[in-house]
Amino acid sequence: MNSEMISFLSFTNREVSRLLRVWKQTIVPPIITSLLYILIFGYSLGSKITSIGGVSYLEYIFPGLIMMGVISSSYSNTSSSLYISKFQGNIQEVLVAPMSYMSIIIALATGSLVRSTLVAIGTLIIGSLFAGLSIVNIAVIIYFLVASILLFAFAGILTGLWAESFDQMSVFATFVVTPLTYLGGVFYSIDMLPPFFRTISLLNPIYYIVDGFRYGFFGTTTSPLWISALVVFILTVFFFGTCVVLFKRGYRIRT
Amino acid sequence: MPTPAIHIKDLHKNYAELKAVKGISFDIKQGEFFALLGQNGAGKSTTINILTGLSNKTSGTVKIFNSDVSQNYQSARKRIGLVPQEFNMDKFEIVEKFLDFNAGYFGIAKEQRKIRITHVLKELGLENKRHSKILMLSGGMKRRLLIARALLHDPDILILDEPTAGVDVESRRSIWETMQRFNKAGKTILLTTHYIEEAEELADRVAIIHHGKIIKIDTKQNIMQQFGKDLVTLHFKSKISKVPSEIMGQKPTLGSDKSSLQFIFDHQKFKQKDLLQTITKSKAESFEISKAKLEDIFVELTKGESKK
């Protein structure tokens, strides 16, 4: 194994070890949140809605709930890991090491991949106790899962780089990620919206993530699958490229 | 001529309006123990940060064993072990795991990592702290752990930024011994400190940095020779009624006991043998010489330099 690979695996190991050390903060909360959504929206309110697209309301919202947990876990994993490393100063350990910027970015994102996958599996297990689960296309499910985790891992890295205070850390999550997630069609189909709001929803990238991911479970989409797949791919590549450029420049990590 | 371990040429670093480093140039030879002295804010840490990749330079050339720190940063960083001024560690981590991760960042294979961790923990007297949380270590132990981390990949250059700041005497001695052992093994050391006696005790060559400029760079002996002024005290049997003519030229002052004379011996103006002759001719009963300290020279050199 070459030294670059050893460096990458060591940093990945540290990231995974960090998130598993505090598993009660990193893995459990999004699963409990999803469970509460299932109970509140699925069981109580959901019983008033007959079906959407031929499936029960609880089944309909379930892929979106998985994605909500995945997105927030992925984003908060990289953003908080990087910000706390800056805050404690231990980001310097990797900055003085002979490790490429690419390895640092991918190792951070791999931490998100592990955390979000555990959250997705946990939510899937809990959810399957309450809702019948069908899988139409596993490849589509894996594509949207991995691409979304990476997309929000890179977005988290950008926030972690940019943030210089805990306040700034929460700004992007509160004012961008959370509203986009709730308005991304997790709890409803955009076909149910008036034309104006339907058009607005098409500008929300999370809509494409949820719509494409849902296809893997039910085989139906609101927008063409290839458009959703392309939007997620382009955004992931764009965020990754921005991370590489900023890391090379040492944006807010090098003085 | 062998490749210098560190080559710095016309290095500038600006932080917005502030010019932290103003065109410094110097080389550090392989195997040399080099001390960079300066007050807080003089530009010592900025220079070190540029060498190790923690700061981007504004302009100039910085090379580590001929590898440019910007263009060829991976080769350059492999050769350096950094002991930073701040405790930049994940305090909740276990010592062994912390060292294992860090050795991994430098590309050391798993089997080799165990051997290196045992070696550096022994070297720094931290064997019995292997399974402790970093949080539980004392300040001196944390400082030694930072050195252990820097030595993990057996670097050719050890850069220490104020390594003994705030540590007790025992830890300071232990840190000094580690630096000396490392240097004796042929490795290069760059030490920044504002404890002048530390540089006086350890370094071969000294550079004094002041307001971002190198104002003096030379071997410790040459600096002492050039700027050192020893205080000579001559003791006589009885009270002095008349200053002996042999030492009139030295402008002596009478001691409070009235039976001793003191004068400053300037190495720049006189030779050592002249001093001995003067003492012999003065017929003093005994004499003592207080050697000049690097600290006095440092104060002398920096007080005249205005902030430009």
Chai-1 contact restraints between the chains, C-beta under 6 A:
chainA,res_idxA,chainB,res_idxB,connection_type,confidence,min_distance_angstrom,max_distance_angstrom,comment,restraint_id
A,S3,B,G107,contact,1.0,0.0,6.0,A-B,restraint_1
A,I6,B,G104,contact,1.0,0.0,6.0,A-B,restraint_2
A,I6,B,G107,contact,1.0,0.0,6.0,A-B,restraint_3
A,S7,B,Y105,contact,1.0,0.0,6.0,A-B,restraint_4
A,S7,B,G107,contact,1.0,0.0,6.0,A-B,restraint_5
A,S10,B,F101,contact,1.0,0.0,6.0,A-B,restraint_6
A,S10,B,G104,contact,1.0,0.0,6.0,A-B,restraint_7
A,S10,B,Y105,contact,1.0,0.0,6.0,A-B,restraint_8
A,R14,B,F101,contact,1.0,0.0,6.0,A-B,restraint_9
A,G89,B,E86,contact,1.0,0.0,6.0,A-B,restraint_10
A,G89,B,N88,contact,1.0,0.0,6.0,A-B,restraint_11
A,N90,B,N88,contact,1.0,0.0,6.0,A-B,restraint_12
A,N90,B,M89,contact,1.0,0.0,6.0,A-B,restraint_13
A,N90,B,D90,contact,1.0,0.0,6.0,A-B,restraint_14
A,Q92,B,L54,contact,1.0,0.0,6.0,A-B,restraint_15
A,Q92,B,N88,contact,1.0,0.0,6.0,A-B,restraint_16
A,E93,B,N102,contact,1.0,0.0,6.0,A-B,restraint_17
A,V94,B,Y105,contact,1.0,0.0,6.0,A-B,restraint_18
A,L95,B,G53,contact,1.0,0.0,6.0,A-B,restraint_19
A,L95,B,L54,contact,1.0,0.0,6.0,A-B,restraint_20
A,V96,B,T52,contact,1.0,0.0,6.0,A-B,restraint_21
A,V96,B,G53,contact,1.0,0.0,6.0,A-B,restraint_22
A,V96,B,L82,contact,1.0,0.0,6.0,A-B,restraint_23
A,A97,B,Y105,contact,1.0,0.0,6.0,A-B,restraint_24
A,A97,B,F106,contact,1.0,0.0,6.0,A-B,restraint_25
A,P98,B,Q74,contact,1.0,0.0,6.0,A-B,restraint_26
A,P98,B,R77,contact,1.0,0.0,6.0,A-B,restraint_27
A,P98,B,K78,contact,1.0,0.0,6.0,A-B,restraint_28
A,M99,B,Y105,contact,1.0,0.0,6.0,A-B,restraint_29
A,G250,B,N56,contact,1.0,0.0,6.0,A-B,restraint_30
A,R254,B,S55,contact,1.0,0.0,6.0,A-B,restraint_31
A,R254,B,N56,contact,1.0,0.0,6.0,A-B,restraint_32
A,T255,B,S55,contact,1.0,0.0,6.0,A-B,restraint_33
